[in-house]
Amino acid sequence: MLVKFGSLIVDGKGTIGGYIVQRGRSGTIVRVKKSPIQPLTQYQLDVRNYFKQCQNLYNTLNAKQVQDWNTFADNMPITNYFGDVRYLSGQQMFMYCAMNFYLSGMQPLINAPTDTSHPNNISLQSFINRTNATILQFSDILGPYDLLHIRVTRPLKPSLNYFEDKFVSVYNSRPAGGYIDGTDYYTYRFGAKTEGYKIILEWKTVSTINGQTSTIQRLSSIIDPA
């Protein structure tokens, strides 16, 4: 749960005391938390298992490795949901990097990196979003040690403004020539797209050197006819 306090709570995101804080058309709202009736997907189970493995892996580090992760964390501020800068502990940074690597199909780092730079993001030049096509063309070239991580939503009603929990990872690689045809994957994952609905696209770059990410960029697109 993320909560930002002023004289009162001024912003928040997540769950607290059986309630969920989320953004709606009228601003920040609070609703009762309900347990999902759908079973966990295999992907969710795999992520949980990986997270547990990484926790166990951290426990095997020697004192020098732990200190190196603490030092790396002290030099790598993280920007949270509210845009505030914060610092992680060495263990939190180890898990943060490990999850970024997992989403990019890589193994976690054992030794803390020394590079404290963040990768640059790349700009989207065009997005063809039709009922039978999802094609992306990026105008920039990825850095030599960076991967592109893309998440998208299923078709959403135009009136739906809260979608933070609806993103699904669909791409973690290096696009050839900046061109990605995600038509087949999107159709397989979500089924047919509905004309007039919208898709939210989110992307960032991930450094394969230190596990850090660029800023996140988003684009909302209404599904056009075929």
C-alpha positions as CSV (number, residue, x, y, z in Angstrom):
1,M,0.0,0.0,0.0
2,L,1.4,3.4,-0.9
3,V,0.0,6.4,1.1
4,K,1.1,10.0,1.0
5,F,0.4,12.0,4.1
6,G,-0.1,15.7,4.6
7,S,-2.1,17.0,7.5
8,L,-4.4,14.2,6.2
9,I,-3.9,11.4,3.7
10,V,-3.5,13.3,0.4
11,D,-2.9,10.5,-2.0
12,G,-2.7,6.7,-2.1
13,K,-2.6,3.6,-4.1
14,G,-3.2,-0.1,-3.1
15,T,-5.0,-1.8,-0.3
16,I,-5.3,-0.9,3.4
17,G,-7.7,-2.3,6.1
18,G,-9.9,-4.2,3.7
19,Y,-10.2,-1.2,1.3
20,I,-8.6,-0.4,-2.1
21,V,-7.4,3.2,-2.9
22,Q,-7.6,3.9,-6.7
23,R,-8.0,6.6,-9.2
24,G,-11.4,7.2,-10.8
25,R,-13.0,9.9,-13.0
26,S,-13.9,11.9,-9.9
27,G,-10.4,11.6,-8.5
28,T,-9.0,9.3,-5.8
29,I,-11.7,6.9,-4.5
30,V,-11.8,4.1,-1.8
31,R,-13.8,0.9,-2.3
32,V,-14.2,-2.3,-0.4
33,K,-11.6,-5.0,-1.3
34,K,-13.1,-8.2,-2.7
35,S,-11.2,-11.4,-3.1
36,P,-10.9,-12.5,-6.7
37,I,-12.9,-15.6,-7.7
38,Q,-10.6,-16.4,-10.6
39,P,-7.8,-18.8,-9.7
40,L,-4.1,-17.7,-10.0
41,T,-2.7,-18.0,-13.5
42,Q,0.4,-20.0,-14.2
43,Y,2.2,-16.8,-14.8
44,Q,1.3,-15.5,-11.4
45,L,2.4,-18.7,-9.8
46,D,5.7,-18.6,-11.7
47,V,6.3,-15.0,-10.5
48,R,5.6,-16.0,-6.9
49,N,7.9,-19.0,-7.1
50,Y,10.7,-16.9,-8.7
51,F,10.3,-14.2,-6.0
52,K,10.7,-16.8,-3.3
53,Q,13.8,-18.3,-5.1
54,C,15.4,-14.8,-5.2
55,Q,14.7,-14.2,-1.5
56,N,16.4,-17.5,-0.8
57,L,19.3,-16.6,-3.1
58,Y,19.8,-13.3,-1.2
59,N,20.1,-15.2,2.0
60,T,23.1,-17.1,0.6
61,L,25.2,-13.9,0.0
62,N,28.3,-13.4,2.1
63,A,28.9,-10.2,4.1
64,K,30.9,-8.5,1.4
65,Q,28.2,-9.1,-1.2
66,V,25.5,-7.8,1.2
67,Q,27.6,-4.7,1.8
68,D,28.1,-4.1,-1.9
69,W,24.3,-4.3,-2.4
70,N,23.8,-1.8,0.4
71,T,26.3,0.6,-1.2
72,F,24.7,0.2,-4.6
73,A,21.3,0.9,-3.2
74,D,22.6,4.1,-1.4
75,N,23.7,5.4,-4.9
76,M,20.5,4.4,-6.8
77,P,17.5,6.5,-5.7
78,I,14.1,5.2,-6.9
79,T,11.2,7.4,-7.9
80,N,7.9,6.1,-6.5
81,Y,4.3,6.3,-7.8
82,F,4.0,9.9,-6.5
83,G,7.2,11.1,-8.2
84,D,9.0,11.2,-4.8
85,V,12.6,10.0,-4.6
86,R,13.3,7.3,-2.1
87,Y,16.1,4.8,-1.3
88,L,15.8,1.1,-1.0
89,S,17.7,-1.2,1.4
90,G,20.3,-3.5,-0.2
91,Q,17.9,-6.4,0.0
92,Q,15.1,-4.5,-1.5
93,M,17.4,-3.3,-4.4
94,F,18.5,-6.9,-4.9
95,M,14.8,-8.0,-5.3
96,Y,14.0,-4.9,-7.4
97,C,16.8,-5.8,-9.9
98,A,15.9,-9.5,-9.8
99,M,12.3,-8.8,-10.8
100,N,13.3,-6.5,-13.6
101,F,15.6,-9.2,-14.9
102,Y,12.9,-11.8,-14.6
103,L,10.5,-9.8,-16.7
104,S,13.2,-9.5,-19.3
105,G,14.0,-13.2,-19.4
106,M,17.3,-12.9,-17.6
107,Q,18.9,-14.5,-14.5
108,P,19.3,-12.3,-11.4
109,L,22.6,-10.7,-10.5
110,I,24.5,-12.2,-7.6
111,N,27.1,-9.5,-7.2
112,A,26.0,-5.9,-7.0
113,P,26.6,-3.8,-10.2
114,T,28.9,-0.8,-10.1
115,D,27.1,1.1,-12.9
116,T,24.6,3.6,-11.4
117,S,23.1,4.9,-14.6
118,H,19.6,4.6,-15.8
119,P,18.8,3.6,-19.5
120,N,17.2,6.1,-21.8
121,N,13.6,5.5,-23.0
122,I,12.7,5.4,-26.7
123,S,10.0,7.3,-28.5
124,L,7.0,5.7,-30.2
125,Q,6.8,7.0,-33.8
126,S,3.5,5.3,-34.8
127,F,0.9,2.9,-33.3
128,I,-1.4,1.1,-35.7
129,N,-4.2,-0.2,-33.5
130,R,-7.0,-1.8,-35.5
131,T,-9.4,-4.7,-34.9
132,N,-7.0,-7.0,-36.8
133,A,-3.6,-5.3,-36.2
134,T,-1.4,-4.1,-33.4
135,I,1.8,-2.8,-34.8
136,L,4.4,-0.5,-33.1
137,Q,7.2,1.5,-34.7
138,F,9.8,3.2,-32.5
139,S,11.8,6.1,-33.8
140,D,14.8,5.7,-31.5
141,I,17.3,2.9,-31.2
142,L,17.8,1.0,-27.9
143,G,21.1,1.3,-26.1
144,P,23.5,-1.6,-26.8
145,Y,22.7,-3.2,-23.3
146,D,19.1,-2.3,-23.0
147,L,15.9,-4.3,-23.5
148,L,12.4,-3.1,-24.2
149,H,9.6,-4.0,-21.8
150,I,6.0,-3.5,-23.1
151,R,2.8,-4.0,-21.1
152,V,-0.8,-3.5,-22.5
153,T,-4.3,-3.7,-21.4
154,R,-7.2,-5.7,-22.9
155,P,-9.8,-3.6,-24.8
156,L,-11.3,-1.2,-22.2
157,K,-14.5,0.8,-22.3
158,P,-13.7,4.4,-23.2
159,S,-15.3,5.5,-19.9
160,L,-12.9,3.3,-17.8
161,N,-10.2,5.6,-16.3
162,Y,-8.7,3.3,-13.7
163,F,-6.5,0.6,-15.3
164,E,-3.4,0.2,-13.1
165,D,-4.2,-3.4,-12.3
166,K,-5.1,-4.4,-15.9
167,F,-1.7,-4.3,-17.5
168,V,-0.1,-7.6,-18.9
169,S,3.5,-8.0,-20.0
170,V,3.6,-8.8,-23.7
171,Y,7.2,-8.0,-24.9
172,N,10.6,-8.2,-23.3
173,S,13.3,-8.1,-26.0
174,R,15.0,-6.0,-28.6
175,P,12.9,-5.1,-31.6
176,A,14.5,-5.6,-35.0
177,G,14.7,-2.2,-36.6
178,G,12.4,-0.7,-34.0
179,Y,9.4,-2.6,-35.5
180,I,7.0,-4.8,-33.6
181,D,4.0,-6.7,-34.9
182,G,2.1,-7.9,-31.9
183,T,-1.1,-8.8,-33.7
184,D,-0.9,-12.6,-33.2
185,Y,0.1,-12.4,-29.6
186,Y,-2.5,-9.8,-28.7
187,T,-5.3,-11.8,-30.4
188,Y,-4.1,-15.0,-28.6
189,R,-3.9,-13.3,-25.2
190,F,-7.0,-11.2,-25.3
191,G,-9.1,-12.4,-28.2
192,A,-10.8,-10.2,-30.8
193,K,-10.6,-6.4,-30.2
194,T,-13.8,-4.4,-30.1
195,E,-14.1,-1.3,-32.4
196,G,-14.4,1.9,-30.4
197,Y,-12.8,0.4,-27.2
198,K,-9.3,1.6,-26.1
199,I,-6.0,0.0,-25.4
200,I,-3.4,1.5,-23.0
201,L,0.2,0.8,-24.0
202,E,3.0,1.2,-21.5
203,W,6.7,0.8,-22.2
204,K,10.1,1.3,-20.6
205,T,13.7,0.1,-21.2
206,V,15.6,-2.2,-18.9
207,S,19.4,-2.2,-18.5
208,T,21.0,-5.6,-18.7
209,I,24.0,-4.2,-16.8
210,N,22.4,-3.1,-13.6
211,G,18.7,-4.0,-13.7
212,Q,17.6,-0.4,-13.6
213,T,14.7,1.0,-15.8
214,S,14.0,4.1,-17.6
215,T,10.9,6.3,-16.9
216,I,7.6,4.7,-18.0
217,Q,5.8,6.1,-21.0
218,R,2.1,5.4,-21.8
219,L,-0.2,5.9,-24.8
220,S,-3.9,5.4,-25.0
221,S,-5.4,4.5,-28.4
222,I,-8.9,3.9,-29.6
223,I,-9.4,0.7,-31.7
224,D,-10.1,1.6,-35.3
225,P,-12.1,-0.6,-37.7
226,A,-10.2,-3.2,-39.8
